Amino acid sequence: MAGVQAPAALMCAPGLATRLLAREDAGDLALLGSGVQARSHLAAMKEVRPLRRVRVWSRHPENARRFAAEESERHGLSIEATATAREAVEGADLVCTATSAREPVLEGAWLASASVAVPQGSRHDAQEAAD
């Protein structure tokens, strides 16, 4: 599925939320998930904010590493795969969950006070991605 593009509405929602809710200088992005939605979220975020730092975490570390390599090349960004979701989120002012996880992968305590979190799930209620 790596080459499949998510529907435009899925890409627009995180970009619009970020444009309306995030600080103008926000540019430290954490992506929790490494599939099609994460790719679309990254593209959307890049359109509305100048990204300084991008980190990605996946329940499957090899997927996060592949995502980081492919998307770094595609977007001309340095993207780091992290070992834990918390490591990806700490210090980020933009956080996107793009996962089909049935259990929370994001804890509110990890978020900086000025962070904007954009939860989106693929098969389950997006609220399940965050506590």
N, C-alpha and C positions, 0 to 999 in steps of 0.2 A: 504493500500500500504506500510505500515511500513516495511514489510519483503521483499519487492521487491528490487532487486539490479539494479541500473542503468547500462546501457551498459558500457563496459570497456572504450570506447572512452571518455565518459562523465567524468569518474573518472580520466583518464590520463591527460586530458587537463589542469585542474587546478593544478595538481601536476607538470606537465612539466613547465607551466608558472611560478609557484612559484620557482621551481629549477633554472630556467634560469634568472628570473628577481628580485627575492627577495634577500635581504641581507642574508648572511650566518647565522647571529644571529637572524633573524626574527622568532618570535614564539608566538606572541600575535594575535590570530585569532578572527575575527568577522565574523559570518555567518548571512546573512540576508535571511531568509527562513528556514523552518524546515522539508522539505519533503525528498523524495528519493535523490534528487540532493544534498541537504545539507549534508546528511549522506555520500554520495560518496565524496564530497568535503572534509569533515573532514578526512575521511580515507586517501585520497590522500595527504592532507597537513601533516598528521601525518607521512607519509612515507618519506617526503622530508625535514621536519624541526622538531626539537624538540619543541613541543608546550608547552609553559609555562602557557598560559591563553587562555581560549576559552569562547566566549560569543555568544549567539544566540538570534535572534529576529524574531518574526513572526507577521503577521497581526492578527493572532489568538493566543493570549497569552497562552492558554491551550496547543496548539501544541508546542510552544517553551518550556514550562515547561516539557512536555512529552519527547521531543527530548533531553533536558538537562539531564533528569533522565536516559533515556535508553542509550544514547551515553556515558555518564559518566561511567556507569557500563561496557559497552562494551569495551571502550578504556582505562579504568583506569585513566581517566582525571576528573578534576573538571570543569564542564561546567555550566555556569551561564546563565539563561534566563533573558533578559532585557526587560524593559517596552517600550523602544523606539529604533528605528534603530540607532539614533544618539548616544544613550548611549552604544550600542554595538560597534560602530565604533570608538568612541573617544579613542585615544591612541593605537589603533590596528595598527600593521605593516603589517598584512595580512588581506584582506577583500574580502569575497566571497559573491556575490549575487547569490542566487539559488531560484528564485521566478518566478511566473507566473504573477506578477503584471503588469498591463497595464500602470501605472504611475510610475515615478521614486521613488525608496525607498532609494536611496543613493545620498547624495549631496557631490560634490567634495570638498566643503569647510570643511567638517568634516574630511577629510583625512590628516594624518600627512604627512610631506614632503617626508618621506622615505617609505611610504606605497605602497604596491602592491595590486591593486584591480583586482579581477578576476570576471568579470560579466558573468553570464550565466543564461538564462531564459529557461523555459520549453516549453511554447507555443507561446511566442511572441519574437520579436527581443530582444536579450540580452541588446542592447543599451538602451532599454526602462527602464531598472532597475536602471540606473544611469543618473544623470543630466549632 
